[in-house]
Amino acid sequence: MSVDEKKANPQEPIDPEAEAALAEETAGLDPVKAAEIREKVRRRIREEVEREIRLRTASDRRAEVRKRREEIRKEKHHQEGEMFQRFNRNFRFQHMVMFTSVVLLIITGMPIKFPNFFLSRIVINLWGGINNSTIVHRIGAGMLIYFMAHHMLYCMFSREGRRDFLLLIPMPKDLKDAVQNVRYFMGKSDEKPKFGRFSYIEKFDYWAVYWGCVIMIGSGAFLWWESITLKYLPKFFIDIAHEAHSDEALLATLAIIIWHFYNVHLKIKEEHPLEYEEIMAKRAKQAASEVGNP
């Protein structure tokens, strides 16, 4: 029924039982007043019913959207292969902080190392001059310091952090995997090494970050507070810090672009078969326990 029809029929009855209850409750009242009360009650009931219908319809729509998203996700997984979450939200947050800080440090630091390169002037001008570029560089440095502190606390006080830290310690198997990998790439072997959660490449990458952060943060602190450094230490400390900071920054930039970016785009089943087998074994164990305890 349309809105106009409802307005034209204000006395439209509701549920018979509700109408009977209304009539019983207003039996001893003035007929006009009783009719007004009954109409108010009817209107309130209709409003509640319409509200319930709207809520139910919205809920059905949301459920349909969720169902459709799930179907799309399953279809995508069927086409591209199943997706696995290797790292938790905390670890991914740390990586984003580090990624952002390193990008800021590179695009504000390299123009200082190579001032005569034509892109250097363009980049510095984009920041609004060398003073603004220096401020952004120090913001990136602060983010890198925060990342290191956060990650160390994560490794000490998080169960997953402690697990990953222990798994990232180099082991004799890593040397065997490296030799096997070289033999495979040289055509001396048909079998690639089977990596677990972390390969020797990722372990090298991980510990290089510690080394790089010690060099960059330490030398950067000397340069940031140069006057305080010269107050207590000879000038050659500043010279050493400048060279260490500059060369380590270039090494880190090349390592990230050439080494890290290439090695992080991986497929877990192909590049980490042992970790894949461990995940699937856990799933089978969980499924068996659910079947045994319905």
Secondary structure, DSSP 8 states (H G I E B T S, - for coil): --HHHHHH-TT----HHHHHHHHHHTTTS-HHHHHHHHHHHHHHHHHHHHHHHHHHHHHHHHHHHHHHHHHHHHHHHHHH------S-HHHHHHHHHHHHHHHHHHHHHHHHHSTTSHHHHHHHHHTTSHHHHHHHHHHHHHHHHHHHHHHHHHHHH-HHHHHHHHHTS--HHHHHHHHHHHHHHTTS-S------SS-HHHHHHHHHHHHHHHHHHHHHHHHHTHHHHHHHS-HHHHHHHHHHHHHHHHHHHHIIIIIIHHHHS--HHHH-HHHHHHHHHHHHHHHHHHHH--
